[in-house]
Amino acid sequence: MKLVLSFLIGIIVGIFVCKDSYASEYVDRYLIFAIDVSASIDYQEYALQREAYVKVLRDQDIRDILDGTYIAIIEFATEAKLVYSFTNNYTALADAYEAHIVREQLHPGTNPFAAVKLALALFAGVDGIKTFDISGDGASNNSINSGGYGSYRGKPIRPSMNSIIPAWKQALNDAGVTSNALVIDDKYGHIKGWYNNAIVNGFIIDSVEIEDFYEALRKKLRMEIM
């Protein structure tokens, strides 16, 4: 009798464990691509970025890793704009973004905070694992106290990290959002430092040449999802 009772208890516990494992395995995941389209990104660079995102969305290995992740696309300059809302239809998203060959004029400046603000609004309407994935080639040069960087007589000026207000990074933390960055052509490490202080609470892939953007993006997605 004791043996039968132990066997039945084992079955019941096993059912609950399997149920919990099944539920945790299939928690919805939401990923936002925030893409820099400011004046420092010329049309050739913009095309290379867009082609890279289209290519990864069509990459079967990446699709297998994403495993139903809902993806949205934001483009930002001084302002940020939602280009495509959350979907897990990667073919449709790739086709639509490939057809998105003319970027809108969102003013020439660079303001990653605008992308963060829009992303937080989008994430507020969903429940699951949330990742903010931003790519760009510059720190903010628009927001007050943003630590924007520039140059003087051709020599880069390091942004003052003391002037950065980390409110948006804290807002990402509070919303349970993991934020990662892919930084383009960051020869001096200044942009990486800015992103680390102002936005990123995850990891940064930096000093990526625009020609290598696709492979860097592919690597980044593997790190984020796996």
C-alpha positions in Angstrom: 0.0 0.0 0.0 2.8 2.4 0.9 4.5 1.6 -2.4 1.3 2.3 -4.4 0.8 5.6 -2.5 4.4 6.7 -3.1 4.0 5.9 -6.8 0.8 7.9 -7.0 2.4 10.9 -5.2 5.3 10.7 -7.6 3.0 10.9 -10.6 1.1 13.9 -9.2 4.4 15.8 -8.4 5.7 14.9 -11.8 2.6 16.4 -13.5 2.9 19.7 -11.6 6.7 19.9 -12.3 6.1 19.2 -16.0 3.3 21.7 -16.1 5.4 24.4 -14.6 8.3 23.6 -16.9 6.0 23.7 -19.9 4.6 27.1 -18.8 8.0 28.7 -18.2 9.3 27.4 -21.6 6.6 29.1 -23.5 6.5 32.5 -21.8 6.0 35.2 -24.5 9.1 37.1 -25.5 9.0 40.6 -26.9 12.0 42.2 -28.7 12.2 45.8 -30.1 14.8 46.7 -32.7 15.6 50.5 -32.3 17.6 51.6 -35.4 19.5 54.9 -35.7 18.5 56.8 -38.8 20.1 60.2 -37.8 22.1 62.4 -40.2 25.4 60.6 -39.2 24.0 57.4 -40.8 24.3 58.1 -44.6 22.0 56.4 -47.1 24.5 53.6 -47.9 24.9 52.8 -44.2 21.1 53.0 -43.7 20.6 50.5 -46.5 23.2 48.1 -45.0 21.5 48.3 -41.6 18.1 47.6 -43.1 19.4 44.8 -45.2 21.0 43.2 -42.2 17.8 43.3 -40.2 15.8 41.8 -43.2 18.5 39.1 -43.6 18.4 38.0 -40.0 14.6 37.8 -40.0 14.9 35.4 -43.0 17.7 33.4 -41.5 16.3 30.0 -40.5 18.8 29.5 -37.7 17.9 32.8 -36.2 14.2 32.1 -36.5 14.7 28.8 -34.7 16.4 30.8 -31.9 13.7 33.4 -31.8 11.1 30.6 -31.5 8.0 32.8 -31.8 9.4 36.0 -30.2 7.3 39.0 -31.0 9.4 41.7 -32.8 8.7 45.4 -33.3 10.9 47.9 -35.2 11.6 51.5 -34.2 13.6 54.1 -36.1 15.0 57.1 -34.4 16.9 60.4 -34.9 15.8 63.4 -32.9 12.4 61.7 -32.6 11.4 58.1 -32.7 8.8 56.4 -34.9 7.2 53.0 -34.7 7.8 51.4 -38.1 6.2 48.0 -37.4 4.4 46.8 -34.3 4.8 43.5 -32.6 4.5 40.4 -34.8 6.0 36.9 -34.8 5.4 36.6 -38.6 9.1 37.1 -39.6 8.5 36.7 -43.3 5.9 39.4 -43.4 8.1 41.7 -41.2 11.2 41.1 -43.4 9.2 41.7 -46.6 7.7 44.9 -45.1 11.0 46.3 -43.9 12.7 45.4 -47.1 10.1 47.6 -48.9 10.8 50.4 -46.4 13.5 51.8 -48.6 13.0 55.5 -47.8 13.6 56.6 -44.3 11.5 59.4 -42.9 13.1 62.7 -42.0 12.9 62.5 -38.2 15.2 65.6 -37.9 19.0 65.2 -38.2 20.0 64.8 -34.5 20.7 61.7 -32.5 18.4 61.0 -29.5 18.4 57.4 -28.3 16.2 58.5 -25.4 13.3 59.0 -27.8 13.6 55.4 -28.8 13.7 54.3 -25.2 10.6 56.3 -24.4 8.6 54.8 -27.3 9.8 51.3 -26.5 8.7 51.6 -22.8 5.2 52.7 -24.1 5.1 49.6 -26.3 6.3 47.3 -23.6 3.7 48.6 -21.2 1.0 46.9 -23.2 2.5 43.4 -23.1 3.4 40.7 -20.5 6.5 38.5 -20.9 10.2 38.7 -21.4 11.1 42.1 -22.8 14.3 43.1 -24.6 15.3 46.5 -26.1 17.8 46.1 -28.8 19.3 49.4 -30.0 21.9 50.1 -32.7 23.6 53.3 -33.6 26.7 55.3 -34.2 26.4 58.2 -31.7 25.5 59.3 -28.2 22.7 61.7 -27.7 23.3 65.2 -28.9 19.8 66.5 -28.4 18.5 65.9 -24.9 19.4 68.3 -22.1 22.1 66.9 -19.8 22.5 63.9 -22.1 26.2 63.9 -22.1 26.3 64.4 -25.9 29.6 64.1 -27.5 31.1 66.0 -30.5 34.5 67.1 -31.8 36.8 70.1 -31.6 39.3 70.6 -34.5 38.8 67.0 -35.5 39.6 65.5 -32.1 36.7 63.6 -30.4 35.5 65.1 -27.1 34.6 62.6 -24.4 31.0 63.1 -23.1 30.8 64.1 -19.5 29.3 61.1 -17.8 28.6 63.2 -14.7 26.1 65.2 -16.7 24.1 62.2 -17.7 20.8 61.7 -16.0 20.3 57.9 -15.9 16.5 58.2 -15.6 15.8 56.2 -18.8 18.1 53.4 -17.8 16.3 53.2 -14.4 13.0 53.3 -16.2 14.1 50.3 -18.3 15.1 48.5 -15.1 11.9 49.3 -13.4 9.9 48.0 -16.4 11.8 44.7 -16.3 13.3 45.4 -19.7 16.8 44.2 -20.7 18.5 46.7 -22.9 21.5 45.8 -25.2 23.3 47.9 -27.8 25.2 47.4 -31.0 27.5 50.4 -31.5 28.8 51.2 -35.0 32.3 52.5 -35.6 33.2 53.5 -32.1 37.0 53.9 -32.5 37.5 55.7 -29.2 35.0 53.9 -27.0 33.2 57.1 -26.1 29.8 55.9 -27.5 30.0 52.6 -25.7 30.7 54.5 -22.4 27.7 56.7 -23.0 25.4 53.8 -23.8 26.6 51.9 -20.7 25.9 54.8 -18.4 22.7 56.1 -20.0 20.7 53.2 -21.4 22.2 49.7 -21.4 21.7 47.3 -18.5 22.7 44.2 -20.5 25.6 44.0 -22.9 27.2 46.1 -25.7 28.8 45.0 -28.9 30.9 47.9 -30.0 33.3 49.2 -32.7 31.4 47.3 -35.4 32.2 48.4 -39.0 29.0 48.9 -41.0 30.2 46.3 -43.5 30.2 43.7 -40.7 26.8 44.8 -39.3 24.9 41.7 -40.3 27.3 39.2 -38.6 27.4 41.4 -35.5 23.6 41.6 -35.4 23.4 37.8 -35.8 25.9 37.3 -32.9 23.9 39.8 -30.8 20.6 37.9 -31.3 22.2 34.7 -30.3 23.5 36.3 -27.1 20.1 37.8 -26.3 17.9 34.8 -26.8 20.0 31.8 -26.0 
